[in-house]
């Protein structure tokens, strides 16, 4: 099994839309970003890592139930730990 690399997203834009709402505008609202920002993500490559963290927090709240931080706080904490 290949080890995971922290700091690299594995979710594509299409998967992000599918996991959250089914449309880009609702995804943008859920993440607190503009629709233009979502549209700027590559169609086939991975989305920005911090956006992936937020999407996972939104799409899978049961996996994050022990986390007190908001998605933004959690993302900042991870980035800080990565150095």
C-alpha positions in Angstrom: 0.0 0.0 0.0 1.4 3.4 -1.0 1.7 5.9 1.9 -0.4 9.0 1.9 1.3 12.3 1.3 0.0 15.1 3.6 -0.5 18.3 1.7 -1.7 16.9 -1.6 -5.3 16.7 -2.6 -6.7 13.6 -4.2 -10.2 14.9 -5.0 -11.0 16.2 -8.5 -13.5 19.1 -9.1 -16.2 16.7 -10.3 -15.8 14.5 -7.2 -16.0 17.6 -5.0 -19.2 18.8 -6.6 -20.6 15.3 -6.3 -19.7 14.9 -2.6 -21.3 18.2 -1.6 -24.2 19.4 -3.5 -24.2 18.5 -7.1 -23.6 22.0 -8.4 -20.6 24.4 -8.3 -22.5 27.4 -6.9 -23.6 25.5 -3.8 -20.2 24.0 -3.4 -18.7 27.5 -3.5 -21.2 28.8 -0.9 -20.5 25.8 1.4 -16.7 26.5 1.3 -17.1 30.2 1.6 -15.4 30.9 -1.7 -16.7 32.3 -5.0 -18.0 30.2 -7.9 -15.2 31.7 -10.0 -12.7 30.1 -7.5 -14.3 26.7 -8.0 -14.3 27.2 -11.8 -10.6 28.0 -11.7 -9.8 24.5 -10.3 -8.5 22.1 -12.9 -11.1 19.8 -14.5 -9.0 16.7 -14.3 -6.4 17.3 -11.6 -6.7 17.6 -7.9 -8.4 20.5 -6.2 -6.5 22.8 -3.6 -5.6 20.8 -0.5 -7.3 23.1 2.0 -10.5 22.9 0.0 -10.4 19.1 0.1 -10.1 19.3 3.9 -13.2 21.5 4.1 -15.1 19.2 1.7 -14.3 16.2 3.7 -15.5 18.0 6.9 -18.8 18.9 5.1 -19.4 15.6 3.3 -18.3 13.3 6.1 -19.1 15.0 9.5 -19.3 11.7 11.3 -15.6 11.3 10.6 -14.8 14.7 12.1 -17.1 14.4 15.2 -14.1 14.5 17.6 -12.6 17.6 15.9 -13.4 20.9 17.7 -11.9 23.1 15.0 -13.7 24.5 12.1 -12.5 23.4 8.7 -10.6 26.7 8.3 -8.9 26.2 11.7 -8.1 22.6 10.9 -6.6 23.5 7.6 -4.4 26.2 9.1 -3.3 23.8 11.8 -2.3 21.2 9.2 -0.4 23.7 7.1 1.4 25.0 10.1 2.4 21.4 11.1 3.7 20.8 7.6 6.1 23.6 8.1 
